[in-house]
Amino acid sequence: MSNGSPILVRAAMKPIPTTLTQRQSVDLQTGEPAMTQYERSDVCAVPAASVVGEAALAWTLADALAEKLGGDHLEEMLGRKQTLTYTNVNKR
């Protein structure tokens, strides 16, 4: 819910799974004991995560707007928004 003020979002993410040292594990194909292998991964995933987070937030806000206004296309939604705005102004 928003009163028109900017929407502030905080996000968190788990660390990238990386094993620098070998550990005991299991080979999933054979079921036999095996050692883990070092796999290099990005040092910092924040730039990529921010793009994904922004897209997920935009999708969620658009979904909430579509739920509020309904309609099959943007022009229909804009018309309903104008009706809501006009109705709210006249109620005061």
N, C-alpha and C positions, 0 to 999 in steps of 0.2 A: 504494500500500500504506500502511496506517495502523495504528498500534499503539493507537489510541484517543485519541491527542492531537489537539488542534484542527488542522485542515488549513489551512495558510496558502497563499495563492495570490498570485502576482505577475503582472501583466498589462501589456502595452504596446499602443499603437495608433499608427497612422501619422497624420500631420497631415491635416486636412481639406483636400482640393484646392481651392484658390482662387487665381485670378489677379487681382491688383489692377491690373496694367498689361496693355495689349494685347500679344499675342505673335502671331507668324506661325503659322498652323496650316492645316488643310485642312477644307473642308466635306465631311462624310462622305456626304451625299446626292448632291452634284454632282461631288466629286473636285477642285473648283477651290480655288485658294489663298484663304484667308480669315484674318481677324484674330479672335482670341479675344474673348469678351465677359466683362465682369466679372459674376460671379454671387455674390450675398451668400449666406453660409452661416452656420451657428451659430458663434459665437465659441468656445464650449467644448462639446465633445461628450462630455466625461467623465461627466456625470450619466446620459446615455442609454447610453453604453458600459458603465457599471457595471451597469445593469439587464440588458443583453444578456449581459454576462459572467457575472453571477450565474445567469441562466437556463441558459446553456450549461454551467456547472459543475454545477448541480443535475441537468441531464439526463445528463451524463457519470457522475456518482456513482450516479444511479438505474440507469443501464445496467450499471454495474459490479456493483451489488447484485443486479440481476436475473440477471446472468451467474453470479454466485456461488451464489445461492439457487435460481434457476429458478422455475418455476411460472407459472400463467396469471393469477393474481389475488393481491391483497395478503394475504388471509387464508392462502392456501397458503404464501406467502413467509414470513409471520410464524411459521407452524407450523414451517417448516424452520429458521428462525432459532432458535427455542426448542430444537429438537432439537440443533442445533450447539452452542448454549450449554451445554446439559445434558451433551452428550458431552464437550466440552472441560473442564468442571469435574470430571467423573469420571475423566479421564485423569491428573489431577495427583496 
